[in-house]
Amino acid sequence: MPAAQTVDITVGPNGQNSFAPDPVSINVGDTVRWTFASVGHDVVSGPSCTPDNRFCWPNNTNCGNNGNGGMGTTYTHTFNTAGSFPYFCSPHCFEGMRGTIIVQGGASPTPTPTPTPTPTATPTPSPTPMTQTVDVAVGVQGQKNFSPNVVVINVGDSVRWTFLSDGHNVVSGSSCGADNRFCSPGDTNCSFAPNAASGEIYTHVFNSAGTFNYFCTPHCADGMTGTVIVQAGSSATPTPTPTPAASILQFSSASYNVGEAEQLVTVTITRSGDLSGIASVNYATSDGAGSQACNVVNGFASSRCDYIITLGTLKFAAGETSKAIAILIINDSYQEGPETFNVSLSNPTGASLGSPSTATVTITDNDPSIGANPIDQPGFFVTEHYYDFLNRLPDSGGLAFWTNEITSCGSDQACIQLKRINVSAAYFLSIEFQQTGYLVERMYKAAYSSASGTSTLGGAHQLPVPIVRFNEFLPDTQEIGQGVVVGQPGWETVLENNKQAFALAFAQRSRFTTAFPTTMPPTQFVNQLFSNAGVTPSSTDLATAIGEFGSATNTGDAAARARALRDVAENATLNSQEFNRAFVLMQFFGYLRRNPNDPQDADYTGYEFWLNKLNQFNGNFVAAEMVKAFITSAEYRQRFGP
């Protein structure tokens, strides 16, 4: 019998919410040793974030309420039975911190031979080829992938797929079309194969040589495909496939420079090593300016005054080696000298962070002295609205059209003032913003209802306010609006693809799955969304949203959850009811780059004041003087100059 071995797993490597490696395959009698590389984690056995009390840190008791391990702590467990053993970290399970131990039966002990009489010579039979089972993990750490996605076996061998996250299946076929050769869970009805739960296993024996493509139905369009290559011959001594170097993500440079008048700086992220799978990484800008006034000169660039906050997730397809982030630069009129801000990478999946994972961007000032405030210039005014509401550079046609709206007034100041108000409001009212930023606000409303805010208008009291916060709204709006320029060829397709991808990701976030467990029946799920939205749906709208789940009795289908969420968020009644609340909220998000209750405000008194005025004038922003007040406020104007 082969000697028992101990296999090591790192808990929270490099501060990430993950177990590495994952999954791990061992034999009966082997031991797994978890070493805690960062604080705030534990190890608990069980599928779908539910303890099953098979094992847990530190001593296999009180699982689920067992506390967190300190850095450097180790926990070991010996596995004496074959099977698949899913486990998770309690604090971070819904963020995808899960793992699986696959315990195989291992070689049987060789019995001691008993002496026997010498038999009559007989022909020596040909040895029977041994067969093997090759493991493929499905949805590692919540990713949409098979790992490894290409396996080479021999005729008679088996492939065992272990589902490490919910919402996936295995269906044979190419180009996302089932060919009915095999599928989970039982090789029948492949065109309608159900999704498996985390911890489930599906095995198929391949009895003929050839190349067998397969995919995950809900995520095939996202690249979740795999291949089994079956060769003729014996599996007795399979040749191991060399393990490629790990995938590494990092910036192409530790520093970048941009002139203040150049409008944007492009920062490149490179990927090296193993490029066979998908990978992703979060990125975010940051600076040391905090809430300081825009005329302060201390070498720190400010996201309110000097550049536009840029946050999001880069997704690398198999084979992709680089991607770029474009960060918009504001050409203010302050004399500042060189100023810097940072861009950082975090939370990689399917890869590790290399060095540098933080880059410094230096903005070179172009002002020999403090000049006039550029926000009074029509072209600058229009450009800044593209930055603040659409998160992109202006297209030439749009810039020319909206600038002409203002310059057509000539020197008529009353005309200029009114045109500036109407041009400004047009960005909130535009199709592009209504289908990106305003949709994000409504999705938060449908998912989480309203927050409670404090106001002193007419006496201290509480009022319901939009629940989405500026730091949530901005990356989500940038994601859903990526590459969308209304009026350009194909923009509708780009927008719809973005909506589908964003809704699917939103519906799989831990905050959403905690509020809406996958065990929730479809009717309850949809009713709760409409209740949060404050909408009494028509029978048709209700049936449409519930119908996204087909005949399912739970809401485990992630794609159906996303579609139902969109059905509610895009409901016409919600769009109308939420419109004025969102219009006021965007005055703070767009012009002032902050939450309504952030300094200079202390609560929602200002928000309530403008909401009451907008409601009083039935949404007429000109009569309410709301847009006028914000674009002429000192807080807005001083973002750009004196």
C-alpha positions in Angstrom: 0.0 0.0 0.0 1.4 3.4 -0.8 2.5 5.4 2.2 0.0 8.0 3.5 0.8 11.5 2.7 0.1 15.0 4.0 -1.1 17.6 1.4 -0.9 21.3 2.2 -3.5 24.0 1.5 -3.0 27.7 2.2 -5.9 29.6 3.7 -6.1 33.2 2.6 -2.9 33.5 0.5 -1.8 37.1 -0.1 -4.8 38.3 1.8 -7.2 36.8 -0.8 -10.5 35.1 0.2 -9.5 31.7 -1.2 -8.0 28.3 -0.5 -4.9 27.3 -2.6 -4.7 24.9 -4.2 -8.3 23.9 -4.9 -9.6 21.3 -5.5 -7.2 18.7 -4.0 -7.2 15.0 -4.8 -5.9 12.5 -2.3 -6.2 8.9 -1.4 -8.0 7.2 1.6 -5.8 7.6 4.6 -4.1 10.8 3.5 -4.2 14.0 5.6 -4.8 17.6 4.6 -3.0 20.4 6.5 -4.5 23.9 6.2 -2.2 26.7 7.1 -3.7 30.2 7.8 -1.8 32.8 5.9 -4.1 35.7 6.8 -6.6 36.3 9.6 -10.4 36.2 9.7 -10.9 32.7 8.2 -11.9 29.3 9.3 -12.4 25.8 7.7 -15.8 24.2 7.9 -17.0 21.1 6.0 -20.3 21.3 4.1 -21.8 22.2 0.7 -23.5 25.5 -0.2 -22.2 27.3 2.9 -24.0 24.9 5.2 -22.0 22.9 7.9 -22.4 19.1 7.7 -20.2 18.5 10.8 -17.8 16.1 9.1 -14.8 18.3 10.1 -13.9 21.8 11.0 -11.1 23.9 12.4 -9.7 23.6 15.1 -10.9 20.3 16.6 -13.9 19.1 14.5 -16.5 20.3 17.1 -19.1 23.2 17.2 -18.8 23.5 13.4 -20.2 26.7 12.1 -19.5 28.5 15.4 -15.9 27.6 15.7 -14.1 31.0 15.5 -11.4 32.1 13.2 -7.8 31.0 13.0 -4.8 33.3 13.7 -2.1 33.8 11.1 0.3 30.8 11.1 -2.3 28.5 12.7 -2.5 25.0 11.2 -5.4 22.5 11.1 -5.1 18.9 9.9 -7.7 16.3 9.1 -7.2 12.7 8.0 -9.7 11.4 5.4 -10.5 7.6 5.9 -13.3 7.2 3.4 -13.5 7.9 -0.3 -15.8 10.6 -1.6 -16.0 14.3 -2.3 -15.8 16.6 0.7 -16.7 20.3 0.1 -15.8 22.8 2.7 -15.8 26.6 3.1 -14.8 29.6 5.1 -17.8 30.8 7.2 -17.1 34.6 7.0 -16.4 34.6 3.3 -18.3 31.6 1.8 -20.7 33.9 -0.1 -17.8 35.6 -1.6 -16.7 32.3 -3.1 -14.2 31.1 -0.5 -14.9 27.4 -0.9 -12.9 24.3 -1.5 -13.2 20.5 -2.2 -11.2 17.5 -1.1 -11.6 14.6 -3.5 -10.7 11.3 -1.8 -10.0 8.4 -4.0 -10.0 4.8 -3.0 -6.3 4.3 -3.7 -4.4 1.1 -4.4 -5.5 -2.0 -2.5 -2.8 -3.7 -0.4 -1.0 -6.6 -2.1 -1.8 -9.8 -0.1 1.1 -12.1 1.0 1.3 -15.0 -1.5 0.6 -18.5 -0.2 3.0 -21.2 -1.6 1.2 -23.5 -4.0 2.3 -26.5 -6.0 3.9 -25.7 -9.3 1.0 -25.8 -11.8 1.0 -27.2 -15.2 2.3 -24.6 -17.7 -0.5 -22.6 -19.3 -0.4 -19.7 -21.7 0.3 -16.4 -20.0 -2.8 -14.2 -20.5 -2.3 -10.6 -21.7 -2.5 -8.2 -18.8 -5.8 -6.3 -18.6 -5.3 -2.6 -19.0 -6.0 -0.6 -15.9 -8.5 2.2 -16.2 -8.3 5.6 -14.4 -10.7 8.3 -13.3 -9.6 11.9 -14.1 -11.1 14.7 -12.0 -12.4 18.0 -13.4 -13.6 20.8 -11.0 -16.6 22.8 -12.1 -16.9 26.5 -11.0 -13.7 26.8 -9.0 -14.1 29.6 -6.4 -17.3 30.7 -8.1 -15.7 31.2 -11.5 -17.3 30.1 -14.8 -14.8 27.5 -15.8 -13.8 23.8 -15.9 -10.4 23.1 -14.3 -8.6 21.6 -16.2 -10.7 22.5 -19.2 -8.8 20.0 -21.5 -8.1 16.4 -20.3 -6.5 13.5 -22.2 -7.5 10.0 -21.3 -7.7 6.5 -22.9 -10.6 4.4 -24.0 -12.4 3.0 -20.9 -11.3 5.8 -18.6 -13.8 8.0 -16.7 -14.0 11.7 -16.1 -15.5 12.8 -12.8 -16.8 16.4 -12.6 -17.2 17.8 -9.1 -19.4 20.9 -8.8 -17.7 23.5 -6.5 -20.4 26.2 -7.0 -24.0 26.3 -7.8 -25.7 27.1 -11.1 -23.7 24.9 -13.5 -24.2 21.7 -15.6 -22.1 19.5 -17.9 -23.6 19.0 -21.5 -21.7 17.4 -24.4 -21.7 19.3 -27.7 -20.0 22.2 -29.5 -21.0 25.8 -30.2 -23.3 25.7 -27.1 -25.5 23.1 -28.8 -26.2 19.7 -27.1 -25.2 16.6 -29.1 -26.7 14.2 -26.5 -23.6 12.1 -26.1 -23.5 12.7 -22.3 -24.7 15.2 -19.8 -25.2 15.6 -16.0 -26.7 14.2 -14.0 -27.7 11.0 -15.9 -27.0 11.4 -19.6 -30.6 12.0 -20.6 -32.7 14.9 -21.8 -29.4 16.8 -22.4 -31.0 19.9 -24.0 -32.7 20.6 -20.7 -30.0 19.3 -18.3 -30.6 20.8 -14.8 -28.1 22.7 -12.8 -26.2 20.9 -10.1 -25.7 22.1 -6.5 -22.3 22.6 -5.0 -20.8 19.3 -3.9 -22.6 17.1 -6.5 -20.5 14.8 -8.7 -21.2 13.5 -12.2 -19.1 10.7 -13.8 -19.0 9.5 -17.4 -17.1 6.6 -18.9 -15.6 7.1 -22.3 -15.7 3.8 -24.3 -14.6 5.1 -27.7 -11.7 7.2 -29.0 -12.3 10.8 -30.2 -12.6 14.4 -29.2 -15.6 15.2 -27.0 -16.5 18.9 -26.5 -18.8 19.9 -23.7 -20.1 23.1 -22.0 -22.1 24.6 -19.2 -25.5 25.7 -20.6 -26.0 28.8 -18.4 -22.5 30.1 -19.0 -21.5 28.7 -22.4 -21.6 32.2 -23.9 -19.2 33.3 -21.2 -16.6 30.8 -22.4 -17.4 27.9 -19.9 -16.4 25.0 -22.2 -14.2 22.0 -22.0 -12.8 19.1 -24.0 -12.1 15.4 -23.3 -9.6 13.9 -25.7 -10.0 10.1 -25.7 -7.1 8.0 -27.1 -7.0 4.3 -27.9 -4.7 2.3 -25.7 -4.0 1.4 -22.1 -4.1 3.7 -19.1 -1.8 1.6 -17.0 1.0 4.2 -17.1 -0.4 7.5 -18.1 2.1 10.2 -18.9 1.6 13.2 -16.7 0.8 16.5 -18.4 3.3 19.2 -17.5 1.9 21.8 -15.2 2.2 25.2 -16.8 3.6 28.2 -14.9 0.9 29.9 -12.8 -1.0 32.8 -14.4 0.3 36.2 -13.2 -1.4 39.6 -13.5 0.5 42.8 -13.0 0.9 46.4 -14.4 3.1 46.8 -17.4 4.9 49.6 -15.5 5.1 50.9 -11.9 4.6 54.5 -13.1 2.7 56.4 -15.8 2.8 60.1 -16.8 0.1 62.2 -18.4 -0.2 65.8 -19.3 -3.2 67.6 -17.7 -4.6 68.5 -21.1 -4.4 65.0 -22.6 -7.9 64.0 -21.4 -7.0 60.4 -20.4 -4.1 58.1 -19.4 -4.1 54.5 -20.5 -2.8 52.0 -17.9 -2.0 48.5 -19.1 -2.3 45.2 -17.2 -0.4 42.2 -18.5 -1.0 38.5 -18.0 1.8 35.9 -18.2 2.3 32.2 -17.4 -0.6 29.9 -17.8 -3.1 31.5 -20.3 -5.3 28.4 -20.8 -8.1 29.5 -18.5 -10.1 32.6 -17.8 -9.0 35.1 -15.2 -10.2 38.3 -13.6 -8.9 41.1 -11.4 -10.4 44.1 -9.7 -8.9 47.6 -10.2 -9.4 50.9 -8.4 -7.9 54.3 -8.4 -7.1 56.0 -5.0 -5.3 59.1 -3.8 -4.1 60.9 -0.7 -6.2 64.1 -1.2 -9.3 62.9 0.7 -11.8 65.7 1.0 -9.3 68.6 0.7 -10.3 71.6 -1.3 -9.3 71.5 -5.0 -7.0 74.6 -4.7 -4.7 72.8 -2.1 -1.3 72.2 -3.5 0.5 69.3 -1.9 1.3 66.8 -4.7 -1.9 64.7 -4.3 -4.3 64.5 -7.2 -8.0 64.5 -6.2 -10.7 62.4 -7.7 -13.1 65.3 -7.5 -10.8 67.8 -9.2 -8.0 66.2 -11.2 -9.2 62.8 -12.5 -12.4 60.6 -12.5 -12.6 57.7 -10.1 -12.2 54.5 -12.1 -13.1 51.1 -10.6 -14.2 47.8 -12.0 -13.1 44.3 -12.9 -11.0 43.2 -15.9 -11.9 39.8 -17.4 -9.4 37.9 -19.4 -10.5 35.2 -21.8 -8.3 32.2 -22.5 -5.2 33.3 -24.4 -5.5 37.0 -23.6 -2.3 38.6 -22.5 -3.1 42.3 -21.8 -5.9 44.7 -21.1 -6.0 48.5 -20.7 -7.8 50.9 -18.3 -8.6 54.4 -19.5 -8.7 57.0 -16.7 -10.1 60.4 -17.5 -8.1 63.5 -16.6 -9.7 66.9 -15.7 -7.9 70.0 -17.1 -8.6 72.5 -14.3 -7.2 76.0 -14.1 -5.4 75.7 -10.7 -1.6 76.1 -10.7 -0.7 72.9 -8.9 2.6 71.4 -10.1 2.8 67.7 -10.6 0.2 65.6 -8.7 0.0 61.8 -8.3 -2.7 59.2 -7.7 -2.5 55.4 -7.6 -4.1 52.5 -9.4 -4.2 49.1 -7.6 -5.1 45.5 -8.5 -6.9 43.2 -6.1 -8.9 40.1 -5.7 -7.5 38.1 -8.6 -9.3 34.9 -9.7 -7.8 32.3 -11.9 -4.4 34.0 -11.4 -2.1 35.5 -8.8 -0.8 39.1 -8.5 2.6 39.8 -9.7 4.7 42.9 -9.2 3.9 45.8 -9.6 0.3 45.4 -8.5 0.1 49.1 -7.7 1.1 51.8 -10.2 1.5 55.6 -9.7 0.1 58.1 -12.2 1.7 61.6 -12.3 -0.4 64.4 -13.8 1.9 67.1 -15.2 0.3 70.6 -14.7 -0.1 72.9 -17.7 -1.1 76.1 -15.8 1.7 78.7 -15.4 -0.7 80.6 -13.1 -4.2 80.4 -11.8 -6.6 81.1 -14.6 -10.3 81.7 -15.1 -12.7 78.9 -14.2 -12.9 76.6 -17.3 -16.5 75.4 -16.4 -17.7 78.7 -18.0 -16.4 77.6 -21.3 -19.1 75.7 -23.3 -16.8 73.0 -24.6 -15.3 72.2 -21.1 -18.8 72.3 -19.6 -20.1 69.7 -22.0 -17.0 67.5 -21.8 -17.3 67.4 -18.0 -20.9 66.2 -18.2 -19.7 63.2 -20.3 -17.1 62.5 -17.6 -19.5 62.9 -14.6 -22.6 61.2 -16.0 -21.5 58.9 -18.8 -18.0 58.0 -17.6 -16.4 58.5 -21.0 -14.8 60.9 -23.4 -17.3 62.8 -25.6 -18.0 61.5 -29.1 -17.2 64.3 -31.6 -20.8 64.5 -32.8 -22.3 64.8 -29.3 -19.7 67.3 -28.2 -20.3 69.5 -31.2 -24.1 69.3 -30.8 -24.3 70.2 -27.1 -21.6 72.8 -27.3 -23.6 74.5 -30.2 -26.7 74.5 -28.0 -24.9 77.0 -25.7 -22.8 79.0 -28.2 -25.9 79.6 -30.4 -27.0 82.1 -27.8 -24.2 84.4 -28.7 -23.7 86.9 -25.9 -27.3 86.7 -24.6 -26.7 85.8 -20.9 -30.2 84.8 -20.1 -30.2 82.4 -23.1 -26.8 81.0 -22.1 -28.0 80.3 -18.5 -31.2 78.5 -19.7 -29.3 76.5 -22.3 -26.7 75.4 -19.7 -29.4 74.2 -17.5 -31.2 72.2 -20.3 -27.9 70.8 -21.6 -26.9 69.7 -18.1 -30.2 68.0 -17.4 -30.1 66.3 -20.8 -27.3 64.0 -19.6 -29.5 62.6 -16.8 -32.4 62.4 -19.2 -30.4 60.8 -22.0 -31.1 57.2 -23.2 -27.5 56.3 -22.3 -27.8 57.3 -18.7 -31.3 56.1 -18.2 -30.2 52.6 -19.4 -27.0 52.5 -17.4 -26.8 54.7 -14.3 -30.5 55.0 -13.6 -30.9 51.2 -14.2 -28.3 50.6 -11.6 -30.1 52.7 -9.1 -33.4 50.8 -9.8 -31.7 47.4 -9.4 -30.5 48.4 -6.0 -34.0 49.6 -5.2 -35.6 46.3 -6.3 -32.9 44.2 -4.6 -32.7 46.1 -1.2 -35.6 48.5 -1.0 -34.8 52.0 0.5 -32.5 53.1 3.2 -33.5 55.4 6.1 -32.1 59.0 6.2 -32.2 61.8 8.7 -33.5 65.2 7.8 -34.2 68.4 9.8 -36.4 70.0 7.2 -39.5 71.0 9.2 -38.2 69.3 12.3 -36.0 66.2 12.8 -37.4 63.1 11.2 -36.6 60.0 9.2 -37.4 59.5 5.5 -36.8 56.7 3.0 -33.9 57.5 0.6 -32.2 55.6 -2.2 -30.1 52.8 -0.8 -27.3 52.8 -3.4 -24.1 54.7 -2.3 -21.7 56.6 -4.5 -18.9 54.1 -4.1 -21.3 51.3 -5.2 -23.0 53.3 -8.0 -19.8 54.4 -9.7 -18.2 51.0 -10.5 -21.5 49.4 -11.4 -22.4 52.3 -13.7 -19.0 52.1 -15.4 -19.4 48.4 -15.9 -22.8 48.5 -17.4 -21.9 51.4 -19.6 -18.6 50.0 -20.9 -18.3 50.7 -24.6 -21.8 52.1 -25.0 -22.1 55.2 -27.2 -25.7 55.8 -28.1 -26.0 56.5 -31.8 -22.9 54.5 -32.9 -23.4 51.3 -34.9 -24.2 48.3 -32.7 -24.7 50.2 -29.5 -27.9 48.4 -28.7 -26.2 45.1 -28.8 -23.3 46.3 -26.6 -25.8 47.7 -24.1 -27.9 44.5 -24.0 -24.8 42.3 -23.5 -23.6 44.6 -20.7 -27.0 44.5 -19.0 -27.1 40.7 -19.1 -23.6 40.3 -17.8 -24.1 42.9 -15.1 -27.4 41.5 -13.9 -26.0 38.0 -13.7 -23.0 39.2 -11.7 -25.2 41.3 -9.4 -27.5 38.4 -8.7 -24.6 36.2 -7.6 -23.1 38.7 -5.2 -23.0 37.6 -1.6 -25.2 40.5 -0.5 -27.9 39.4 -2.9 -27.7 35.7 -2.3 -27.9 36.4 1.5 -31.1 38.5 0.9 -32.5 36.0 -1.6 -31.3 32.5 -0.8 -31.4 30.0 -3.7 -33.9 27.9 -1.7 -36.5 30.6 -2.0 -39.4 29.6 -4.2 -39.8 31.6 -7.4 -43.1 33.2 -6.4 -41.6 34.4 -3.1 -38.5 35.6 -4.8 -40.4 37.8 -7.3 -42.9 39.1 -4.8 -40.1 40.2 -2.6 -38.4 42.1 -5.5 -41.7 43.9 -6.3 -42.3 44.7 -2.7 -38.8 46.2 -2.3 -39.5 48.2 -5.5 -42.8 49.5 -4.0 -44.7 48.3 -7.1 -47.9 46.3 -7.2 -47.4 44.4 -10.4 -50.0 43.5 -13.0 -50.8 39.9 -13.4 -48.8 39.8 -16.7 -45.7 41.4 -15.1 -45.9 39.0 -12.2 -46.3 35.9 -14.4 -43.4 37.0 -16.7 -40.9 37.4 -13.8 -42.0 34.1 -12.1 -41.9 32.4 -15.5 -38.2 33.0 -15.8 -37.7 30.0 -13.5 -39.8 27.6 -15.7 -41.0 24.7 -13.6 -38.3 25.0 -10.9 -39.4 25.0 -7.3 -36.4 27.0 -6.1 -34.4 29.9 -7.4 -31.0 28.2 -7.8 -30.7 29.1 -11.5 -28.5 32.2 -11.5 -29.4 33.3 -15.0 -33.1 33.1 -14.2 -32.6 35.1 -11.0 -30.8 37.8 -13.1 -33.6 37.9 -15.7 -36.3 38.2 -13.0 -34.3 41.0 -11.3 -34.2 42.9 -14.6 -37.9 42.3 -15.2 -38.6 44.2 -11.9 -35.9 46.8 -12.2 -37.1 47.7 -15.8 -40.7 47.8 -14.8 -42.4 50.9 -16.2 -44.2 51.7 -12.9 -40.9 51.6 -10.9 -39.2 53.7 -13.6 -41.9 56.4 -13.1 -42.1 56.2 -9.3 -38.3 56.3 -8.7 -37.5 59.0 -11.3 -37.6 62.1 -9.1 -35.7 60.4 -6.3 -33.0 59.3 -8.7 -32.9 62.8 -10.4 -32.1 64.4 -7.1 -29.6 61.7 -6.1 -27.7 62.2 -9.3 -27.3 65.9 -8.5 -25.0 64.8 -5.7 -23.4 61.9 -7.4 -22.8 63.7 -10.7 -22.0 67.3 -9.9 -20.6 67.0 -6.3 -19.1 63.5 -6.5 -20.4 62.4 -3.1 -23.4 61.1 -1.2 -26.2 63.4 -0.2 -25.3 63.1 3.5 -21.5 63.5 3.1 -19.8 66.8 4.0 -20.6 69.6 3.2 -24.0 68.1 4.2 -24.5 66.3 7.5 -27.7 64.5 6.7 -30.5 64.3 4.0 -32.0 67.7 4.7 -30.7 69.1 1.4 -31.8 66.0 -0.5 -35.3 66.3 0.9 -35.5 70.0 0.1 -34.8 69.4 -3.6 -37.0 66.3 -3.8 -39.9 68.3 -2.3 -39.3 71.1 -4.8 -39.0 68.8 -7.8 -42.2 67.0 -6.7 -43.9 70.4 -6.2 -43.2 71.3 -9.8 -44.2 67.8 -11.1 -40.6 67.1 -12.2 -40.0 70.4 -14.0 -36.3 70.9 -13.1 -36.3 74.4 -14.6 -39.2 75.7 -12.6 -37.8 73.9 -9.5 -34.4 75.6 -10.2 -32.7 72.4 -9.0 -30.2 71.9 -11.8 -29.5 75.6 -11.8 -28.7 75.6 -8.1 -26.2 72.7 -8.4 -24.3 73.9 -11.5 -23.9 77.4 -10.1 -23.0 76.2 -6.6 -19.5 77.0 -5.2 -18.9 73.3 -4.4 -19.4 72.4 -8.1 -17.6 75.3 -9.6 -14.6 75.1 -7.3 -13.8 71.6 -8.6 -12.4 73.2 -11.7 -11.1 76.7 -10.8 -11.6 79.8 -8.6 
